[in-house]
Amino acid sequence: MNVPSLSRPLSASQAQDFQPERLKLQVENFSLHYGREQVLQDIHLALPAKRVTAFIGPSGCGKSTLLRSFNRLNDLIEGCVCRGDIRLDQESIYAPGRDVVELRRRVGMVFQKPNPFPKSIYENVAFGLRVQGIRDRRTLDDVVEFSLRAAALWDEVKDRLHDNGFDLSGGQQQRLVIARALAVEPDVILLDEPASALDPISSLKIEELINELKHSYTIIIVTHNMHQAARVSDYTAFLHQGRIIEFGDTDSIFTNPSKRQTEDYITGRYG
């Protein structure tokens, strides 16, 4: 597979991340159009399991579109046409007969604006399990507690599980949405600007949560916050005009980028 050139050679431990058995997602020669507008062009990318990868780049460069491609949310947009392939655990997500509902369970999505359901905190987390037909109260209780603990929210809400999810603060709502995603046991978590609408303290809690979750999940985050990308990610891809300009370990991208466009964006010369 043709992976974008890294900004400098990987360390021995980083090189292990890109062994075939360690790759969670692979993008090969992937392009996407909305009608006549081409949004992504010839994307080649390999993303290792249980690592955080950040997508950075100016507005309109295709970051969120690429993110939504991993669980085929773009299919819901009229006029969307894709070419090339994306593989999850070596299997094409576009294979004939692919169960898209199951794909979206395995590849969960958290959006920029917290979007809890108009239900209790408990029922927000249990929602996906109920859709799967799980009704056993003991199982639901265990999964709700596990998911809220994993989202670093349990201690704050354990005595108010039957309160409406909208009663939580913005930062708590975002962690509730993450707990809802975790409840259905995903492999990958997609985060589209998850802290951009939050205050600095809530943003820090989301970043701390990401650092904890990466031990169990593959995480991809879209962010305009360069400091956030540098703090939370292991690898970074810089996109511009629908193409990946540079991809590499985050320290290299931010301290020694190999492309002038990357350096200009990171240093604020444009974007």
Residue pairs with C-beta under 8 A, 6 or more apart in sequence:
1 26
1 28
1 44
1 46
2 28
2 44
3 18
3 44
3 45
3 46
3 247
4 44
4 45
4 237
4 244
4 246
4 247
5 246
5 247
5 258
6 247
6 248
6 249
6 252
7 246
7 248
7 249
7 252
7 253
7 256
7 257
7 258
7 259
8 248
8 252
8 256
8 258
10 17
10 18
10 249
14 249
16 22
17 48
17 51
17 234
18 46
18 48
20 90
22 48
22 49
23 46
23 47
23 48
23 49
23 90
24 47
24 48
24 49
24 50
24 88
24 89
24 187
24 188
24 218
25 45
25 46
25 47
25 70
25 86
25 87
25 88
25 188
25 218
25 220
26 45
26 46
26 47
26 86
26 87
26 90
27 43
27 44
27 45
27 46
27 47
27 66
27 69
27 84
27 85
27 86
28 44
28 84
28 85
28 86
28 87
29 42
29 43
29 44
29 83
29 84
29 85
30 40
30 42
30 43
30 44
30 69
30 82
30 83
30 84
30 85
30 86
31 38
31 40
31 41
31 42
31 43
31 82
31 83
31 84
32 38
32 39
32 40
32 62
32 65
32 69
32 74
32 80
32 81
32 82
32 83
33 39
33 79
33 80
33 81
33 82
34 77
34 79
34 80
35 79
38 242
39 62
39 65
39 242
40 62
40 65
40 66
40 69
40 242
40 243
41 241
41 242
41 243
42 84
42 243
43 66
43 84
43 243
43 244
44 244
45 237
45 244
45 247
47 53
47 218
47 220
47 235
48 218
48 234
48 235
49 218
50 214
50 215
50 216
50 217
50 218
51 214
51 218
51 219
51 234
51 235
52 210
52 211
52 214
52 219
52 220
52 221
52 232
52 233
52 234
52 235
53 219
53 220
53 221
53 233
53 234
53 235
53 236
53 237
54 220
54 221
54 222
54 223
54 229
54 232
54 233
54 235
54 236
54 237
54 250
55 63
55 66
55 67
55 220
55 221
55 222
55 223
55 236
55 237
55 239
56 63
56 223
56 224
56 226
56 229
56 236
56 237
56 238
56 239
56 265
56 266
57 63
57 238
57 239
57 240
57 245
57 265
57 271
58 240
58 265
58 270
58 271
59 224
59 271
61 239
61 240
61 241
61 242
62 239
62 241
62 242
62 243
63 222
63 239
64 192
64 193
64 222
65 74
66 239
67 190
67 192
67 220
67 222
68 74
68 109
68 190
68 192
69 82
69 86
70 86
70 88
70 93
70 107
70 188
70 190
70 220
71 93
71 103
71 104
71 106
71 107
71 108
71 109
71 188
71 190
72 93
72 94
72 100
72 103
72 104
73 104
73 109
74 80
74 82
75 100
82 94
85 92
85 94
86 92
86 93
86 94
87 93
88 103
88 106
88 107
88 187
88 188
89 187
92 98
93 103
105 128
105 184
105 185
105 186
106 186
106 187
106 188
107 186
107 187
107 188
107 190
108 181
108 182
108 184
108 186
108 188
108 189
108 190
109 181
109 190
109 192
110 174
110 177
110 178
110 181
110 189
110 190
110 191
110 192
110 194
111 177
111 192
111 194
112 192
112 193
112 194
112 196
112 197
113 197
114 170
114 173
114 174
114 176
114 177
114 197
115 177
116 124
116 165
116 166
116 168
116 173
116 176
116 177
116 180
117 123
117 124
117 127
117 165
118 164
118 165
118 166
119 127
119 164
119 165
120 161
120 162
120 163
120 164
120 165
121 148
121 157
121 160
121 161
121 162
121 163
121 164
121 165
121 168
121 176
122 144
122 161
122 162
124 165
124 176
124 177
124 179
124 180
125 143
125 144
125 147
125 148
125 176
125 179
125 180
125 183
126 140
126 143
126 144
126 183
127 180
127 183
128 180
128 183
128 184
129 139
129 140
129 143
129 183
129 184
130 140
132 184
134 140
143 183
144 161
144 183
145 154
145 158
146 182
146 183
147 179
147 180
147 182
147 183
148 154
148 157
148 158
148 176
148 179
150 179
150 182
150 212
150 213
150 216
151 175
151 176
151 178
151 179
151 182
151 209
152 175
152 205
152 208
152 209
152 212
153 172
153 175
153 176
153 179
156 172
157 163
157 168
157 172
157 176
160 167
165 173
165 176
166 173
168 176
169 202
170 197
170 198
170 199
170 202
171 198
171 199
171 201
171 202
171 203
171 205
171 206
172 202
174 194
174 195
174 198
174 202
174 206
175 205
175 206
175 209
178 189
178 194
178 209
178 213
181 189
182 189
182 213
182 217
186 217
187 217
187 218
188 217
188 218
188 219
188 220
189 213
189 217
189 218
189 219
189 220
190 220
191 210
191 219
191 220
191 221
191 222
192 222
193 222
193 223
193 224
194 206
194 221
195 202
195 203
195 206
195 207
195 223
195 225
195 228
196 223
196 224
196 225
198 206
203 228
207 228
207 231
207 232
210 219
210 221
210 232
211 232
213 219
214 234
221 229
221 232
221 233
223 229
226 254
226 266
229 236
229 250
229 254
230 250
230 254
233 250
234 249
234 250
235 247
235 248
235 249
235 250
236 247
236 248
236 249
236 250
236 253
236 254
237 244
237 246
237 247
238 244
238 245
238 246
238 247
238 253
238 257
238 259
238 261
238 262
238 265
238 266
239 245
240 261
240 265
245 259
245 261
245 262
246 253
246 257
246 258
246 259
246 261
246 262
248 258
253 262
253 266
254 266
257 263
257 266
264 270
265 271
